[in-house]
Amino acid sequence: MSNISSVIKSIQDIMRQDSGVDGDAQRISQLTWLLFLKVFDAQEEELELTRDRYQSPIPEDLRWRNWATDGEGITGETLLEFVNGQLFPKLKAIAGDAERNPRGYVVRSVFEDAFNYMKSGQLLRQIINKLNAIDFNRQTERHQFNDLYEKILKDLQSAGNAGEFYTPRAVTQFMVDMVNPMLGEVILDPACGTGGFLVCALEYLRKQVKNEQDQATLQRSVRGVEKKQLPHMLCTTNMMLHGVEVPSQIAHDNTLTRPLRDYGAADRVDVIITNPPFGGVEEPGTENNFPADVRTKETADLFLVLIKHLLKNQGRAALVLPDGTLFGEGVKTRIKEQLLQECNLHTIIRLPNGVFAPYTGIKTNLLFFTKGQPTKDIWYYEHQYPSGVKNYNKTKPIRIEEFDVEKAWWGTEADGFASRVENAFAWKVSIEQIKAANFNLDQKNPHAADVVSHDPEQLLADYARLQAEAQALRDELKGILAQSLSSAG
């Protein structure tokens, strides 16, 4: 690891010398398209040995081995002219689709919005030579690089708002473990970012593989959609690093821009695990893709409607949502009411502050539900900081071991979680109580003493809730007044 880690660090140092690369996000983007081509070529070397008459979708002169591997090869202006004038234009123009030319489709989708930021061909050649020191066909080096790749993704936390692409590994692992995907099921992340949930799902399913047929099933098990170019490129490379030969099922698209009615039976999946963007607003017109009674511009709300729709009957979902969705009024109330009517929202894990630090301090929740039966009771569990910790941060993130207490308490859905018991951090709320609270899912721990919070994030959340409640009362009064005036008229 130390050797590979030093290679990546030296590459980042070289990029800092280039006047065309500005900031962490551009450095990571630049590194990723180079990594993609290097990993793709290593994968092709394996396919050429195991597949008769394998043919690369990349033109021969553009394959990594034919322009990049010679340390004394093209450099300077010649290299820049090749990359900007031939490599990028031709890879963006590869013909074919996900069915007829899936590997070519993957290459084109990765490069369609990619860009070479570097202005020095000499520095670019130095980086290419550094990358060639890593052998992705050696299992030990590939395994080490997988761990390092996780660190590269975490570096996005300091790349402005790019931190939205990364969910802490402990959170993704816990959600996958509790959903318990089985080989043969299709797992979807409709806002997959860099692929953290899909990688966890692949690793979980790989333990169930026993033969070549199972391996083929594993290759078809995950689907992802990501609308932004950088995380899509990172995710596609991530899939290849984790053994997916043709990650054509990772689409560069926005799942919200397709009308809900256009998603049919072929689009429905067994499992959805995701951390949809929250706090954002979709572009005008996106809400028109959804039924009139649940139209909103808020991204997290639209994803909740979409996820419910895309699940098969008895399909399972786990997703991250902010407190605002739990207590929100108006359209949020209708969305939650429909969710509870059509799905069994059996568990909400309430996470403490700092889990997604440093790029948001918003309190979040993990929701687990199964489609096909209405909700009767919702179990809540308040996740606790480990001993001696008052908040999470970049250097002290949440760890998977901390979820052992939830795992021990969890039980099984088959018997309705009969083994669960209330304790200081766990409590059950009936659907009647939820309905009486106008589908407010922000149900406080009845075992905890009331504590006055001076946390700014909590105060802002309380203010937003009170504002929403006040607006709802104003709207109700307006409605009563309008009805009265209409009657009088």
Secondary structure as GFF3:
##gff-version 3
##sequence-region A 1 489
A	DSSP	alpha_helix	2	15	.	.	.	ID=ss1
A	DSSP	alpha_helix	23	50	.	.	.	ID=ss2
A	DSSP	three_ten_helix	60	62	.	.	.	ID=ss3
A	DSSP	alpha_helix	64	67	.	.	.	ID=ss4
A	DSSP	alpha_helix	76	82	.	.	.	ID=ss5
A	DSSP	pi_helix	83	87	.	.	.	ID=ss6
A	DSSP	alpha_helix	88	92	.	.	.	ID=ss7
A	DSSP	alpha_helix	102	111	.	.	.	ID=ss8
A	DSSP	alpha_helix	121	131	.	.	.	ID=ss9
A	DSSP	alpha_helix	139	154	.	.	.	ID=ss10
A	DSSP	three_ten_helix	155	158	.	.	.	ID=ss11
A	DSSP	three_ten_helix	160	165	.	.	.	ID=ss12
A	DSSP	alpha_helix	169	179	.	.	.	ID=ss13
A	DSSP	beta_strand	187	189	.	.	.	ID=ss14
A	DSSP	alpha_helix	196	206	.	.	.	ID=ss15
A	DSSP	alpha_helix	212	219	.	.	.	ID=ss16
A	DSSP	beta_strand	222	226	.	.	.	ID=ss17
A	DSSP	alpha_helix	229	241	.	.	.	ID=ss18
A	DSSP	three_ten_helix	247	249	.	.	.	ID=ss19
A	DSSP	beta_strand	250	252	.	.	.	ID=ss20
A	DSSP	three_ten_helix	255	257	.	.	.	ID=ss21
A	DSSP	three_ten_helix	260	262	.	.	.	ID=ss22
A	DSSP	three_ten_helix	265	267	.	.	.	ID=ss23
A	DSSP	beta_strand	269	274	.	.	.	ID=ss24
A	DSSP	three_ten_helix	286	289	.	.	.	ID=ss25
A	DSSP	three_ten_helix	292	294	.	.	.	ID=ss26
A	DSSP	alpha_helix	299	310	.	.	.	ID=ss27
A	DSSP	beta_strand	311	322	.	.	.	ID=ss28
A	DSSP	alpha_helix	323	327	.	.	.	ID=ss29
A	DSSP	alpha_helix	331	342	.	.	.	ID=ss30
A	DSSP	beta_strand	343	350	.	.	.	ID=ss31
A	DSSP	beta_strand	364	371	.	.	.	ID=ss32
A	DSSP	beta_strand	377	382	.	.	.	ID=ss33
A	DSSP	three_ten_helix	400	403	.	.	.	ID=ss34
A	DSSP	alpha_helix	404	410	.	.	.	ID=ss35
A	DSSP	three_ten_helix	413	415	.	.	.	ID=ss36
A	DSSP	beta_strand	426	430	.	.	.	ID=ss37
A	DSSP	alpha_helix	431	436	.	.	.	ID=ss38
A	DSSP	alpha_helix	456	488	.	.	.	ID=ss39
###
